């Protein structure tokens, strides 16, 4: 009896026609990025500090020069990033 009920249920599911639905979806394909050339002026203006001497005063001056050099390079990078 159980087998007959299971068979009838399975046969009923198999007898239903398959239902196919299509869903239209817009697919956008991005074009490859186009990079702008970096102006040569963005590569000039920053000079690396000269090597420091052995005294504490020389090292302090060199440390300040390194900080200025890093800030100059950061400004150049920000200018390059703004070219998007």
C-alpha positions in Angstrom: 0.0 0.0 0.0 2.8 2.4 0.9 4.6 1.6 -2.3 1.6 2.3 -4.4 1.1 5.7 -2.8 4.8 6.6 -3.3 4.6 5.4 -6.9 1.5 7.4 -7.6 3.1 10.5 -6.1 6.3 10.1 -8.1 4.4 9.3 -11.3 2.3 12.5 -10.7 5.4 14.6 -10.4 7.0 13.1 -13.5 3.8 13.6 -15.5 3.9 17.4 -15.0 5.5 19.2 -18.0 8.7 21.0 -17.3 8.2 24.8 -17.0 10.9 27.0 -18.4 11.0 30.7 -17.6 13.4 33.2 -19.1 14.5 36.2 -17.1 15.9 39.1 -19.1 18.7 40.9 -17.3 20.8 43.7 -18.6 24.5 43.0 -18.5 26.8 45.9 -18.8 30.4 45.2 -19.8 32.9 47.8 -18.7 35.4 48.9 -21.3 39.1 48.6 -20.4 40.4 51.5 -18.4 42.2 54.2 -20.3 45.1 55.7 -18.5 46.2 59.3 -18.9 49.9 60.0 -19.3 51.5 61.4 -16.2 52.9 64.9 -16.8 56.7 65.1 -16.4 56.3 68.0 -13.9 55.0 65.6 -11.4 58.3 63.8 -11.3 60.4 66.8 -10.6 60.8 69.1 -7.5 61.6 66.6 -4.8 65.2 66.2 -3.9 66.5 63.5 -1.5 68.4 64.8 1.5 72.2 64.4 1.5 73.7 61.9 3.9 73.9 63.1 7.5 77.0 63.8 9.5 77.9 62.1 12.8 76.7 64.8 15.2 73.2 65.0 16.7 72.6 68.3 15.0 73.4 66.8 11.6 71.1 63.9 12.3 68.3 66.2 13.4 68.6 68.3 10.2 68.7 65.2 8.1 65.5 63.9 9.9 63.7 67.1 9.1 64.9 66.9 5.5 63.6 63.3 5.3 60.2 64.5 6.6 60.0 67.3 4.0 61.1 64.8 1.3 58.4 62.3 2.3 55.7 65.1 2.3 56.9 66.2 -1.2 56.6 62.6 -2.5 53.2 62.3 -0.9 52.1 65.4 -2.7 53.3 64.0 -6.0 51.4 60.8 -5.4 48.3 62.7 -4.6 48.7 64.6 -7.9 49.1 61.4 -9.8 46.0 59.8 -8.1 44.0 62.9 -9.0 44.5 62.2 -12.7 41.7 59.6 -12.8 
